[in-house]
């Protein structure tokens, strides 16, 4: 696919609790309930992010009646591109590779976009890389670990995410293969590679169409537990030092999948978790970002009820900035008023 077409695909493709009021001294001019208007980009038309974003938009509409909050389905990289170009306003789904590649102008981005967007809030840091294989394939090839795969180079039918979702491809299976010295071409030659979202991978795993599944999910992921009832699975072991190397490359956290969290995890296993951040384009007003963020942090109980991944959400967790980007002026103002940043 030519670069222009890839970018077009990225930009357009598809993804009742009481309020807790925090003490905020609002900036003059923002201490009102006047409506705001913004467009959210960067996630699929269904699923986790769709639910999260629409729930947040609902909170904003209640706090600022008459607000026009529009959801535009797309991809994380496409969302970052669109906020940089002023075609959309905010994205909730950005992670390390989308940000790094956009800032540097690395493919699929055609030019550096540094200064075109900035950080607003950390949404969560719990998207966990799952490395799973069928027991039948593991037994036939004598595989327990990524090191075994690197040494034996067994042919595999692989299920990974779609290329446009950099955070679930570049920073998951591609990084793992790189640190263990595994060539994708060597182990998939002549075999079918399923490239789709997690649900596509789960379906292929359930139907026996793939041997290895490497994709993101929250722990525990009910689909894997269900699949394991009829198709025996095993976790692919990863040397902890090498897994830390992979996590450090993207400023992610090493994570331990505890024994028993899935029926096929018979001992503690090492992987990493990824974060997603709320970013805003440089064209978005200070007032708009301030009000979106204020609505979120002053209703943290409702934020926490959206999904288990948001269970620890607070102004403090939201302000943690792992992106290397500057704070958007609207976010910086609110965090200063809360005494979180100087």
Secondary structure, DSSP 8 states (H G I E B T S, - for coil): --HHHHHHHHHH---------------TTTSS----EEEEEEE-SSSHHHHHHHHHHHHHHHHSTT-EEEEEE--HHHHHHHHHHTS-SEEEEE-HHHHHHHHHT-TT-SS--TTSEEEEEEEEEEEEEEEEEEHHHHHHHT--BHHHHHHH-----EEE--TT-HHHHIIIIIHHHHHHT--HHHHHTTS-EEES-HHHHHHHHHTT--SEEEEEE-SS-HHHHHHHHHS-EEE-B--HHHHHHHHHHTT-EEEEE-TTSSTT--S-EEEEEEEEEEEEETTS-HHHHHHHHHHHHTTHHHHHTT-GGGTT--HHHHH---SS--B-HHHHHHHHHTTS--
